[in-house]
Amino acid sequence: MSEYTEQDRVIDRRNAIKRVTALLGGAALIGGTSLIAACSKERDTSRAAGIGQFSTTDIAWLDEVADTILPTTSTPGAKAAAVGAFMALMVTDTYDEKDQQIFRAGMTQLEDASKSVNKSGFMDATPAQRLTLLEGLDKQAMDYQDAKKGEDPNHYFRMVKELTLLGYFTSEIGYTQAMRYQESPGRFDPCLPYTPGEKSWAAHA
């Protein structure tokens, strides 16, 4: 077994943040450098207990939202990677008080939007209803951020989307199943042929 040092974890989190930033069109992630520093904190992210102000019910709800953004396909989705617990942890440990309040209020806004549009809470909505709702919120968040041009306050759904991507692609499932991972590559190949549709390579841990 290779030794996985604290410095390795910081590097991996930094690389993951760069990748998620690229997926989001180059926008800086909310939480900034605190997202990198947070990986040094040891905390159980299991569903067995709440995290900070987030109850087990909150975490289960966040799992379902995340799983709608990154559902199970040929690889496990965000819920299987415990992204709900990751989001609760990162909001608690890396967001300032203002953004924590926006995120928490956003959970209520998303739930209210589901009740208004689907006549049911998010947990009771069908997969198709959930997806349509989140697609609408995603467009709303992008339009909002474009209008604000990086100014505060941030849109809550942008936070949800960022943390979903970051949580998934730093999880074991994201690293080893959604991406191709090789613990100890035998040689350095700077240029490899690429076939459209192939998984990207995970950064070496």
GROMACS elastic network, one bead per residue, 0.5 to 0.9 nm:
[ bonds ]
;  ai    aj funct       b0    kb
    1     4     6  0.89672   500
    2   183     6  0.85457   500
    2   184     6  0.89991   500
    4     7     6  0.82116   500
    4     8     6  0.61090   500
    4     9     6  0.73582   500
    4   205     6  0.71709   500
    5     8     6  0.51085   500
    5     9     6  0.65846   500
    5    10     6  0.88949   500
    6     9     6  0.51501   500
    6    10     6  0.63961   500
    6    11     6  0.87383   500
    6    39     6  0.84949   500
    6    40     6  0.69156   500
    7    10     6  0.50949   500
    7    11     6  0.61949   500
    7    12     6  0.85799   500
    8    11     6  0.51186   500
    8    12     6  0.60926   500
    8    13     6  0.86068   500
    8   205     6  0.65502   500
    9    12     6  0.50720   500
    9    13     6  0.61436   500
    9    14     6  0.85414   500
    9    36     6  0.89336   500
    9    39     6  0.67804   500
    9    40     6  0.78138   500
    9   205     6  0.79068   500
   10    13     6  0.52014   500
   10    14     6  0.61415   500
   10    15     6  0.86536   500
   10    36     6  0.61055   500
   10    37     6  0.72646   500
   10    38     6  0.88745   500
   10    39     6  0.65341   500
   10    40     6  0.75873   500
   11    14     6  0.50503   500
   11    15     6  0.61606   500
   11    16     6  0.85489   500
   11    36     6  0.83817   500
   11   205     6  0.87710   500
   12    15     6  0.51117   500
   12    16     6  0.61031   500
   12    17     6  0.86045   500
   12   170     6  0.77793   500
   12   203     6  0.71279   500
   12   204     6  0.81730   500
   12   205     6  0.69902   500
   13    17     6  0.61367   500
   13    18     6  0.86619   500
   13    35     6  0.78463   500
   13    36     6  0.58450   500
   13    37     6  0.89239   500
   13    39     6  0.72295   500
   13   166     6  0.86104   500
   13   170     6  0.70241   500
   14    17     6  0.51295   500
   14    18     6  0.63609   500
   14    19     6  0.87968   500
   14    33     6  0.88245   500
   14    35     6  0.84197   500
   14    36     6  0.60283   500
   15    18     6  0.51170   500
   15    19     6  0.63399   500
   15    20     6  0.87547   500
   15   203     6  0.75034   500
   16    19     6  0.50693   500
   16    20     6  0.61767   500
   16    21     6  0.84697   500
   16   166     6  0.65816   500
   16   169     6  0.67753   500
   16   170     6  0.65234   500
   16   203     6  0.85357   500
   17    20     6  0.51450   500
   17    21     6  0.59794   500
   17    22     6  0.85758   500
   17    28     6  0.89654   500
   17    29     6  0.75293   500
   17    35     6  0.81971   500
   17    36     6  0.81499   500
   17   166     6  0.66624   500
   18    21     6  0.50632   500
   18    22     6  0.62979   500
   18    23     6  0.87830   500
   18    26     6  0.85820   500
   18    28     6  0.89818   500
   19    22     6  0.51149   500
   19    23     6  0.63501   500
   19    24     6  0.87585   500
   19   166     6  0.85739   500
   19   169     6  0.88573   500
   20    24     6  0.62383   500
   20    25     6  0.87747   500
   20    26     6  0.84509   500
   20    29     6  0.81961   500
   20   162     6  0.71370   500
   20   165     6  0.63587   500
   20   166     6  0.61875   500
   20   169     6  0.83205   500
   21    24     6  0.51050   500
   21    25     6  0.64484   500
   21    27     6  0.57645   500
   21    28     6  0.61766   500
   21    29     6  0.65020   500
   21   162     6  0.83071   500
   22    25     6  0.52037   500
   22    27     6  0.76400   500
   23    26     6  0.72062   500
   23    27     6  0.89361   500
   23   165     6  0.86963   500
   24    27     6  0.60337   500
   24    28     6  0.85887   500
   24    29     6  0.87939   500
   24   161     6  0.89961   500
   24   162     6  0.78151   500
   26    29     6  0.88754   500
   27   150     6  0.84249   500
   28    31     6  0.88433   500
   28    32     6  0.71486   500
   28   150     6  0.88091   500
   29    32     6  0.57581   500
   29    33     6  0.89746   500
   29    35     6  0.86202   500
   29   159     6  0.81873   500
   29   162     6  0.68981   500
   29   163     6  0.89111   500
   30    35     6  0.84778   500
   30    95     6  0.76308   500
   30    99     6  0.84387   500
   30   154     6  0.80315   500
   30   158     6  0.85821   500
   30   159     6  0.67609   500
   30   162     6  0.79297   500
   31    34     6  0.55640   500
   31    35     6  0.58034   500
   31    90     6  0.87102   500
   31    91     6  0.84823   500
   31    94     6  0.58064   500
   31    95     6  0.53407   500
   31    96     6  0.76017   500
   31    99     6  0.85825   500
   32    35     6  0.59398   500
   32    36     6  0.77717   500
   32    94     6  0.84419   500
   32    95     6  0.88747   500
   33    36     6  0.52793   500
   33    37     6  0.64951   500
   33    38     6  0.87441   500
   33    94     6  0.86998   500
   34    38     6  0.59532   500
   34    39     6  0.89916   500
   34    93     6  0.81862   500
   34    94     6  0.52023   500
   34    95     6  0.77137   500
   35    38     6  0.53278   500
   35    39     6  0.72478   500
   35    90     6  0.72579   500
   35    93     6  0.85307   500
   35    94     6  0.59191   500
   35    95     6  0.85216   500
   36    39     6  0.60024   500
   36    40     6  0.82499   500
   37    40     6  0.60388   500
   37    41     6  0.79785   500
   37    94     6  0.83087   500
   38    41     6  0.55648   500
   38    42     6  0.88283   500
   38    90     6  0.74248   500
   38    93     6  0.66757   500
   38    94     6  0.65452   500
   39    42     6  0.76249   500
   41    93     6  0.87296   500
   43    89     6  0.81966   500
   44    47     6  0.88973   500
   44    49     6  0.86453   500
   44    51     6  0.89182   500
   45    48     6  0.84152   500
   45    49     6  0.81378   500
   45    50     6  0.86985   500
   45    51     6  0.77514   500
   45    82     6  0.77442   500
   45    84     6  0.89457   500
   45    85     6  0.53547   500
   45    86     6  0.64346   500
   45    88     6  0.86764   500
   45    89     6  0.72227   500
   46    49     6  0.67324   500
   46    50     6  0.85969   500
   46    82     6  0.74559   500
   46    85     6  0.66811   500
   47    50     6  0.71619   500
   47    56     6  0.63244   500
   47    59     6  0.71532   500
   47    60     6  0.77166   500
   47    82     6  0.77888   500
   47    84     6  0.85966   500
   47    85     6  0.66480   500
   48    56     6  0.70999   500
   49    55     6  0.73842   500
   49    56     6  0.60359   500
   50    53     6  0.75024   500
   50    54     6  0.55532   500
   50    57     6  0.82982   500
   50    58     6  0.82370   500
   50    59     6  0.74513   500
   50    85     6  0.83383   500
   50    88     6  0.85914   500
   51    54     6  0.51411   500
   51    55     6  0.65552   500
   51    56     6  0.79311   500
   51    59     6  0.83693   500
   51    85     6  0.74801   500
   51    88     6  0.61857   500
   51    89     6  0.62456   500
   51    92     6  0.76174   500
   52    55     6  0.79047   500
   52    88     6  0.74483   500
   52    89     6  0.74284   500
   52    91     6  0.89537   500
   52    92     6  0.59542   500
   52    93     6  0.86601   500
   53    88     6  0.82532   500
   53    92     6  0.76348   500
   54    57     6  0.78750   500
   54    58     6  0.55598   500
   54    59     6  0.65728   500
   54    85     6  0.88338   500
   54    88     6  0.62422   500
   54    89     6  0.87346   500
   54    92     6  0.85982   500
   54   104     6  0.89309   500
   55    58     6  0.50149   500
   55    59     6  0.63376   500
   55    60     6  0.86777   500
   56    59     6  0.50578   500
   56    60     6  0.61865   500
   56    61     6  0.85898   500
   56    85     6  0.87288   500
   57    60     6  0.51258   500
   57    61     6  0.61977   500
   57    62     6  0.86650   500
   58    61     6  0.50539   500
   58    62     6  0.61930   500
   58    63     6  0.86185   500
   58    84     6  0.82293   500
   58    88     6  0.84658   500
   58   107     6  0.88490   500
   59    62     6  0.50006   500
   59    63     6  0.61305   500
   59    64     6  0.87568   500
   59    82     6  0.88962   500
   59    83     6  0.86763   500
   59    85     6  0.55859   500
   59    86     6  0.88462   500
   59    87     6  0.82235   500
   59    88     6  0.68634   500
   60    63     6  0.50109   500
   60    64     6  0.65145   500
   60    65     6  0.88957   500
   60    79     6  0.85991   500
   60    84     6  0.65382   500
   60    85     6  0.81596   500
   61    64     6  0.52481   500
   61    65     6  0.64487   500
   61    66     6  0.87087   500
   61    84     6  0.74541   500
   61   122     6  0.80022   500
   61   123     6  0.68663   500
   62    65     6  0.50401   500
   62    66     6  0.60286   500
   62    67     6  0.83871   500
   62    79     6  0.86247   500
   62    83     6  0.76710   500
   62    85     6  0.77951   500
   62    87     6  0.76310   500
   62    88     6  0.82841   500
   62   107     6  0.85519   500
   62   160     6  0.85979   500
   63    66     6  0.51233   500
   63    67     6  0.59481   500
   63    68     6  0.86038   500
   63    78     6  0.69336   500
   63    80     6  0.85017   500
   63    81     6  0.89833   500
   63    82     6  0.67717   500
   63    83     6  0.60131   500
   63    85     6  0.75897   500
   63    87     6  0.89497   500
   64    68     6  0.62426   500
   64    69     6  0.87891   500
   64    78     6  0.83309   500
   64    79     6  0.66001   500
   64    84     6  0.78456   500
   64   122     6  0.83616   500
   64   123     6  0.72726   500
   65    68     6  0.52258   500
   65    69     6  0.66197   500
   65    70     6  0.88356   500
   65    78     6  0.89382   500
   65    79     6  0.87141   500
   65    84     6  0.82241   500
   65   122     6  0.81240   500
   65   123     6  0.87777   500
   65   130     6  0.80079   500
   65   134     6  0.83157   500
   65   160     6  0.84194   500
   65   164     6  0.88122   500
   66    69     6  0.51068   500
   66    70     6  0.61192   500
   66    71     6  0.78060   500
   66    77     6  0.83963   500
   66    78     6  0.56565   500
   66    79     6  0.66652   500
   66    83     6  0.67193   500
   66    84     6  0.68502   500
   66   160     6  0.77315   500
   66   161     6  0.77048   500
   66   163     6  0.87672   500
   66   164     6  0.56170   500
   66   165     6  0.85795   500
   67    72     6  0.74259   500
   67    77     6  0.57939   500
   67    79     6  0.52390   500
   67    80     6  0.83145   500
   67    83     6  0.83549   500
   67    84     6  0.89833   500
   67   164     6  0.85558   500
   68    71     6  0.53461   500
   68    72     6  0.89028   500
   68    77     6  0.86085   500
   68    78     6  0.81734   500
   68    79     6  0.89988   500
   68   127     6  0.73855   500
   68   130     6  0.68352   500
   68   131     6  0.61476   500
   68   134     6  0.79626   500
   69    77     6  0.88313   500
   69    78     6  0.78813   500
   69   131     6  0.76176   500
   69   134     6  0.77608   500
   69   135     6  0.89203   500
   69   161     6  0.75191   500
   69   164     6  0.76077   500
   69   165     6  0.86942   500
   70    73     6  0.86483   500
   70    76     6  0.88701   500
   70    77     6  0.54989   500
   70    78     6  0.54907   500
   70    79     6  0.84514   500
   70   164     6  0.78214   500
   70   165     6  0.80390   500
   70   168     6  0.83358   500
   71    75     6  0.87142   500
   71    76     6  0.73090   500
   71    78     6  0.63306   500
   71    79     6  0.79433   500
   72    75     6  0.58009   500
   72    78     6  0.75058   500
   72    79     6  0.85695   500
   72    80     6  0.84205   500
   73    76     6  0.65220   500
   73    77     6  0.70364   500
   74   178     6  0.85783   500
   75   173     6  0.81737   500
   75   174     6  0.86099   500
   75   177     6  0.62448   500
   75   178     6  0.60896   500
   76    79     6  0.79963   500
   76    80     6  0.59760   500
   76    81     6  0.75439   500
   76   173     6  0.70891   500
   76   174     6  0.83365   500
   76   177     6  0.78678   500
   76   178     6  0.79896   500
   77    80     6  0.55843   500
   77    81     6  0.67443   500
   77   168     6  0.81609   500
   77   173     6  0.84676   500
   77   174     6  0.85922   500
   78    81     6  0.50471   500
   78    82     6  0.64928   500
   78    83     6  0.55547   500
   78    84     6  0.80496   500
   78   164     6  0.72619   500
   78   165     6  0.85873   500
   78   167     6  0.81021   500
   78   168     6  0.58774   500
   78   173     6  0.88283   500
   78   174     6  0.85433   500
   79    82     6  0.50801   500
   79    83     6  0.58879   500
   79    84     6  0.69635   500
   79   168     6  0.89504   500
   80    83     6  0.77230   500
   80   173     6  0.79319   500
   81    84     6  0.85275   500
   81    86     6  0.89896   500
   81   167     6  0.79261   500
   81   168     6  0.62649   500
   81   171     6  0.61824   500
   81   172     6  0.74349   500
   81   173     6  0.60376   500
   81   174     6  0.74994   500
   82    85     6  0.56960   500
   82    86     6  0.66032   500
   82   167     6  0.82047   500
   82   168     6  0.81916   500
   82   171     6  0.83683   500
   83    87     6  0.61135   500
   83    88     6  0.86368   500
   83   163     6  0.80092   500
   83   164     6  0.62350   500
   83   165     6  0.87694   500
   83   166     6  0.88151   500
   83   167     6  0.54096   500
   83   168     6  0.61962   500
   83   171     6  0.82846   500
   84    87     6  0.52068   500
   84    88     6  0.63937   500
   84    89     6  0.87049   500
   84   164     6  0.79306   500
   84   167     6  0.84921   500
   85    88     6  0.51193   500
   85    89     6  0.61589   500
   85    90     6  0.86518   500
   86    89     6  0.50912   500
   86    90     6  0.61252   500
   86    91     6  0.85591   500
   86   163     6  0.77891   500
   86   164     6  0.83400   500
   86   167     6  0.59540   500
   86   168     6  0.88420   500
   87    90     6  0.52136   500
   87    91     6  0.60504   500
   87    92     6  0.84204   500
   87   160     6  0.76837   500
   87   163     6  0.57705   500
   87   164     6  0.70792   500
   87   167     6  0.71013   500
   88    91     6  0.53541   500
   88    92     6  0.61080   500
   88    93     6  0.85784   500
   89    92     6  0.51644   500
   89    93     6  0.59991   500
   89    94     6  0.81837   500
   90    93     6  0.51091   500
   90    94     6  0.53608   500
   90    95     6  0.70452   500
   90   163     6  0.78720   500
   91    94     6  0.56242   500
   91    95     6  0.50381   500
   91    96     6  0.82396   500
   91    99     6  0.80743   500
   91   100     6  0.60565   500
   91   103     6  0.78188   500
   91   163     6  0.87970   500
   92    95     6  0.64047   500
   92    96     6  0.85190   500
   92    97     6  0.89833   500
   92   100     6  0.71878   500
   93    96     6  0.84914   500
   94   100     6  0.89936   500
   95    98     6  0.78562   500
   95    99     6  0.57676   500
   95   100     6  0.57555   500
   96    99     6  0.55157   500
   96   100     6  0.61345   500
   96   101     6  0.87221   500
   97   100     6  0.50017   500
   97   101     6  0.62054   500
   97   102     6  0.86904   500
   98   101     6  0.52239   500
   98   102     6  0.63563   500
   98   103     6  0.87725   500
   98   153     6  0.83823   500
   99   103     6  0.60675   500
   99   104     6  0.85184   500
   99   153     6  0.78616   500
   99   154     6  0.73739   500
   99   156     6  0.82823   500
   99   159     6  0.88282   500
  100   103     6  0.51515   500
  100   104     6  0.61809   500
  100   105     6  0.85205   500
  101   104     6  0.51644   500
  101   105     6  0.59690   500
  101   106     6  0.82676   500
  102   105     6  0.51580   500
  102   106     6  0.58450   500
  102   107     6  0.86960   500
  102   153     6  0.81305   500
  102   154     6  0.76580   500
  102   155     6  0.75826   500
  102   156     6  0.59308   500
  103   107     6  0.64352   500
  103   155     6  0.83152   500
  103   156     6  0.51577   500
  103   157     6  0.80364   500
  103   159     6  0.70707   500
  103   160     6  0.78048   500
  104   107     6  0.52876   500
  104   108     6  0.69423   500
  104   109     6  0.89300   500
  104   156     6  0.83126   500
  105   108     6  0.52504   500
  105   109     6  0.62959   500
  105   110     6  0.87418   500
  105   156     6  0.79998   500
  106   110     6  0.59922   500
  106   111     6  0.84234   500
  106   155     6  0.81949   500
  106   156     6  0.51897   500
  106   157     6  0.71634   500
  107   110     6  0.52059   500
  107   111     6  0.62245   500
  107   112     6  0.86121   500
  107   156     6  0.79911   500
  107   157     6  0.88206   500
  108   111     6  0.50812   500
  108   112     6  0.60635   500
  108   113     6  0.85124   500
  109   112     6  0.50463   500
  109   113     6  0.60449   500
  109   114     6  0.86201   500
  110   113     6  0.50214   500
  110   114     6  0.62787   500
  110   115     6  0.87533   500
  110   122     6  0.79296   500
  110   133     6  0.86896   500
  110   134     6  0.86292   500
  110   137     6  0.83600   500
  110   157     6  0.84825   500
  111   114     6  0.51580   500
  111   115     6  0.63962   500
  111   116     6  0.87216   500
  111   120     6  0.86960   500
  111   121     6  0.57976   500
  111   122     6  0.58374   500
  111   123     6  0.88505   500
  112   115     6  0.50723   500
  112   116     6  0.61383   500
  112   117     6  0.86047   500
  112   120     6  0.89222   500
  112   121     6  0.73705   500
  112   122     6  0.86778   500
  113   116     6  0.50276   500
  113   117     6  0.59920   500
  113   118     6  0.80262   500
  113   121     6  0.84729   500
  113   122     6  0.87051   500
  113   133     6  0.78610   500
  114   117     6  0.52412   500
  114   118     6  0.52957   500
  114   119     6  0.67801   500
  114   120     6  0.61696   500
  114   121     6  0.55146   500
  114   122     6  0.55765   500
  114   125     6  0.76781   500
  114   129     6  0.83734   500
  114   130     6  0.77999   500
  114   133     6  0.69295   500
  115   118     6  0.54307   500
  115   121     6  0.50849   500
  115   122     6  0.74214   500
  115   125     6  0.88780   500
  116   119     6  0.55552   500
  116   120     6  0.76090   500
  116   121     6  0.88189   500
  117   120     6  0.80259   500
  117   129     6  0.86804   500
  117   133     6  0.77955   500
  118   121     6  0.76332   500
  118   122     6  0.83948   500
  118   125     6  0.67671   500
  118   126     6  0.88877   500
  118   129     6  0.67253   500
  118   130     6  0.86094   500
  118   133     6  0.84967   500
  119   125     6  0.83367   500
  120   123     6  0.80544   500
  120   124     6  0.59435   500
  120   125     6  0.59631   500
  121   124     6  0.54113   500
  121   125     6  0.62685   500
  122   125     6  0.51643   500
  122   126     6  0.83566   500
  122   129     6  0.86449   500
  122   130     6  0.67004   500
  123   126     6  0.82877   500
  123   130     6  0.87098   500
  125   128     6  0.80673   500
  125   129     6  0.58873   500
  125   130     6  0.61106   500
  126   129     6  0.51182   500
  126   130     6  0.61684   500
  126   131     6  0.86464   500
  127   130     6  0.50842   500
  127   131     6  0.61741   500
  127   132     6  0.86709   500
  128   131     6  0.51896   500
  128   132     6  0.62104   500
  128   133     6  0.85922   500
  129   132     6  0.52402   500
  129   133     6  0.61368   500
  129   134     6  0.86774   500
  130   133     6  0.52009   500
  130   134     6  0.62306   500
  130   135     6  0.86037   500
  131   134     6  0.52247   500
  131   135     6  0.60568   500
  131   136     6  0.85992   500
  132   135     6  0.51752   500
  132   136     6  0.63177   500
  132   137     6  0.87602   500
  133   136     6  0.52556   500
  133   137     6  0.63490   500
  133   138     6  0.86892   500
  134   138     6  0.59395   500
  134   139     6  0.85859   500
  134   157     6  0.85621   500
  135   138     6  0.50453   500
  135   139     6  0.63714   500
  135   140     6  0.86018   500
  136   139     6  0.53078   500
  136   140     6  0.61968   500
  136   141     6  0.86530   500
  137   141     6  0.60053   500
  137   142     6  0.85712   500
  137   157     6  0.67324   500
  138   141     6  0.50747   500
  138   142     6  0.62254   500
  138   143     6  0.86421   500
  138   157     6  0.66064   500
  138   158     6  0.73399   500
  138   161     6  0.82633   500
  139   142     6  0.51186   500
  139   143     6  0.61429   500
  139   144     6  0.84588   500
  140   143     6  0.52412   500
  140   144     6  0.60687   500
  140   145     6  0.86350   500
  140   155     6  0.89065   500
  140   157     6  0.86642   500
  141   145     6  0.60759   500
  141   146     6  0.85054   500
  141   154     6  0.88518   500
  141   155     6  0.58437   500
  141   156     6  0.77937   500
  141   157     6  0.61608   500
  141   158     6  0.60900   500
  142   145     6  0.51669   500
  142   146     6  0.60657   500
  142   147     6  0.85450   500
  142   155     6  0.86286   500
  142   158     6  0.77355   500
  143   146     6  0.51521   500
  143   147     6  0.61873   500
  143   148     6  0.86472   500
  144   147     6  0.51799   500
  144   148     6  0.61806   500
  144   149     6  0.84993   500
  144   154     6  0.86225   500
  144   155     6  0.71308   500
  145   148     6  0.50110   500
  145   149     6  0.58128   500
  145   150     6  0.63694   500
  145   151     6  0.79957   500
  145   154     6  0.72817   500
  145   155     6  0.70662   500
  145   158     6  0.85322   500
  146   149     6  0.50369   500
  146   150     6  0.75269   500
  147   150     6  0.84484   500
  147   151     6  0.89758   500
  148   151     6  0.52233   500
  148   152     6  0.73831   500
  148   153     6  0.83862   500
  148   154     6  0.86286   500
  149   152     6  0.89572   500
  150   153     6  0.86173   500
  150   154     6  0.79265   500
  151   154     6  0.74149   500
  152   155     6  0.86788   500
  154   157     6  0.87823   500
  154   158     6  0.74508   500
  154   159     6  0.78021   500
  155   158     6  0.54939   500
  155   159     6  0.68780   500
  156   159     6  0.51744   500
  156   160     6  0.64534   500
  156   161     6  0.88383   500
  157   161     6  0.61026   500
  157   162     6  0.84535   500
  158   161     6  0.51783   500
  158   162     6  0.60561   500
  158   163     6  0.85641   500
  159   162     6  0.51664   500
  159   163     6  0.61071   500
  159   164     6  0.84351   500
  160   163     6  0.53830   500
  160   164     6  0.60596   500
  160   165     6  0.87354   500
  161   164     6  0.50971   500
  161   165     6  0.63057   500
  161   166     6  0.85832   500
  162   165     6  0.53851   500
  162   166     6  0.61017   500
  162   167     6  0.84187   500
  163   167     6  0.56598   500
  163   168     6  0.82204   500
  164   167     6  0.52324   500
  164   168     6  0.60403   500
  164   169     6  0.85408   500
  165   168     6  0.52667   500
  165   169     6  0.60694   500
  165   170     6  0.84981   500
  166   169     6  0.54138   500
  166   170     6  0.61271   500
  166   171     6  0.85572   500
  167   170     6  0.54418   500
  167   171     6  0.61899   500
  167   174     6  0.85531   500
  168   171     6  0.52229   500
  168   172     6  0.82853   500
  168   173     6  0.74043   500
  168   174     6  0.53202   500
  168   175     6  0.81708   500
  169   172     6  0.80214   500
  169   173     6  0.78483   500
  169   175     6  0.59035   500
  169   178     6  0.79843   500
  169   179     6  0.84127   500
  169   202     6  0.88474   500
  170   173     6  0.83092   500
  170   174     6  0.63413   500
  170   175     6  0.62945   500
  171   174     6  0.51508   500
  171   175     6  0.60053   500
  171   176     6  0.84567   500
  172   175     6  0.50942   500
  172   176     6  0.58641   500
  172   177     6  0.78383   500
  173   176     6  0.54336   500
  173   177     6  0.52816   500
  173   178     6  0.66716   500
  173   179     6  0.86075   500
  174   177     6  0.56372   500
  174   179     6  0.62984   500
  174   202     6  0.87775   500
  175   178     6  0.62156   500
  175   179     6  0.54010   500
  175   180     6  0.71466   500
  175   181     6  0.65310   500
  175   201     6  0.85985   500
  175   202     6  0.58376   500
  175   203     6  0.83314   500
  176   179     6  0.56686   500
  176   180     6  0.58948   500
  176   181     6  0.52133   500
  176   182     6  0.83419   500
  176   202     6  0.75233   500
  177   180     6  0.65810   500
  177   181     6  0.78680   500
  177   199     6  0.89918   500
  178   199     6  0.68836   500
  178   200     6  0.82891   500
  178   202     6  0.89293   500
  179   198     6  0.89763   500
  179   199     6  0.52352   500
  179   200     6  0.53530   500
  179   201     6  0.55321   500
  179   202     6  0.55619   500
  180   198     6  0.89934   500
  180   199     6  0.60640   500
  180   200     6  0.61294   500
  180   202     6  0.57077   500
  181   200     6  0.89278   500
  181   201     6  0.60247   500
  181   202     6  0.52120   500
  181   203     6  0.75402   500
  181   204     6  0.74385   500
  182   185     6  0.58875   500
  182   201     6  0.83209   500
  182   202     6  0.78875   500
  182   203     6  0.87942   500
  182   204     6  0.70727   500
  182   205     6  0.87991   500
  183   204     6  0.64587   500
  183   205     6  0.67198   500
  184   187     6  0.88728   500
  184   204     6  0.77415   500
  184   205     6  0.87208   500
  185   188     6  0.73436   500
  185   204     6  0.84561   500
  189   192     6  0.65727   500
  194   197     6  0.87413   500
  194   198     6  0.72335   500
  195   198     6  0.58271   500
  196   199     6  0.88797   500
  201   204     6  0.87046   500
  202   205     6  0.85717   500
